[in-house]
Amino acid sequence: MPKAVWKNTIIASSEDTILLEGNHYFPPDTVHREYLRESRSQAAANWMGTPRLYHVVVGVETVEDAAWSYSEPTRAATAIKDHVAFFRGVTILQDP
């Protein structure tokens, strides 16, 4: 099962991620939102739409703009609506 982990803390975990362009998109109800803070940063639009960015916060440590999701994806990307993906040091681990 894929898990998004940062600072030894599981940020998201799901058997039903959507793998798209090498990124695991976690369903919204499998993400521990208490570790996400909405970012004011803007990301460029792409074929999936314009992503909303989030900081990942564990304790007093923050990794900026380390998660993103599409609240209004394009028609081609509707399967990942509101799903969350991670990068910038957030590791995706898989159970053996």
N, C-alpha and C positions, 0 to 999 in steps of 0.2 A: 504494500500500500504506500503510495507516495505521501511524503510528509515534507512540509516546508519548515526548516529549522534555522534559528539564529540564536546565538548565545545559549546553546543547549536548551532552548525553549521551542516547543512545537507551536508554530503559528497557524498551520492548517494541516489537515490530514483527511484523505479521502481515497476510496477505491474507484471513484467515478470522476477522476480528473479528465479533462480533454487535452490531449497533447496536440499542440499546434505550433508550428515553426520552432520546435525544440523546447517549448515552454509548457509546463503543466498548468492548466487553468483549473483552479479549485472551485467547486460549487460554493455559492455564497454562504450556505448554512454550515459549511465545514471549516470556515475561517474564524479564528478567534479574534474578533474585531477589537477586543480590548488592547491588542498589540498594534493596531493601526491608527494612524493620525492622518487626516486629510492634508495633503500638501497644497501649497499655493503655486507650485511649479506648473508650467504648461508643457505638454508634450506635443510633438508634431502629429498631425493626423496621418493615418496610413489606410491601407485597404480595409482594415477592421473598424475604422472610425477614429475618434479622438479619445485617447485614454485619460482616465482620471488617475492621478498618482497619489501614493500614500507613503508616509514614513513608517518604518517598523520600529517600535519602541519596546524595549525590554528593560525594566528597572529604570535606571537613569541613562541608559545608553540608547542612542538613536542611529539608525542608518537611513539617510534621507533618500526619498524617492525610490524605495526598494520594492514597491509593489504597485501594480496597476490593474485597472479593470475598465470595462466598457459598459457604461450605463445605457448608451444609445449606439449600439454597434450597427454597422452596415448590414444590409440584407445577407450578404455573404458570410457574415460572422455572427448571426443571431444565436448560434449554439453556445457562445461564450458570454452572453449577456449577463452582467453582474458577477461573473466568475472572476477570481483574483489570481494573478500570476506574480512571480517574484524573481528578483535578481539582485545584484550588488551585494553579494556576500550571504544572502539567504540561500541555504543549501537545500536542494531537493534530495531527500534520502528515500530509498525504496527498501522495503523488507525483503530479505532473501527468499 
